[in-house]
Amino acid sequence: MRHLTKSISSIKFLAASAAALLLGLALGRVHVRAQTTLIGYKIGHLKGEEAKLLEERSTLRMQLAKMTTQKHLTLMTDTTSPHVAGEGTYALK
């Protein structure tokens, strides 16, 4: 009878250990999936921000191109023009 009781205790211990291991693996998997989802949301947000910044860069490049045209630079450096840059304002070279 003792042998049978010992055997049942061993089986219960193994079953509890296996259940704990499976629970740990399940929780680990849920954690990884949640982190993956959060990273996906962050990537989506950053891609939107990147698109906004690329648009802003394009706009600024167009403004720079307009400001560095020969006509604009001539207006900025011409001392007889009413469009002379004031003190503390510098024209692009």
Secondary structure, DSSP 8 states (H G I E B T S, - for coil): -HHHHHHHHHHHHHHHHHHHHHHHHHHHHHHHHHHHHHHHHHHHHHHHHHHHHHHHHHHHHHHHHHHTSHHHHHHHH-TTSTT---TT-----
